[in-house]
Amino acid sequence: MSISAFNLTKNTNESNIFVVLVIDFYLLRTTRIFNKDKDKPIT
């Protein structure tokens, strides 16, 4: 994410960036688990 996009989101709604980052992190983790780490526990 670019600095300008971060600043714009932060200025618009500080909680919004947090939600986006959490969802993005969750989706990345889920994708990784399904694609590569099916047999590995979540750490």
C-alpha positions, 0 to 999 in steps of 0.5 A: 500500500502506498503512503498516499493511500494510507494517509488518505484512508487514515484521514478519512477513517482511522479504523478503516485502515485497521479493518482493511489490514486485518482482512488482508492479513486474514485472507493472505494467511488463509490462502497460504494455509490452503495452498502450502500449509494444509498439514501445518498448524496455524502458528 
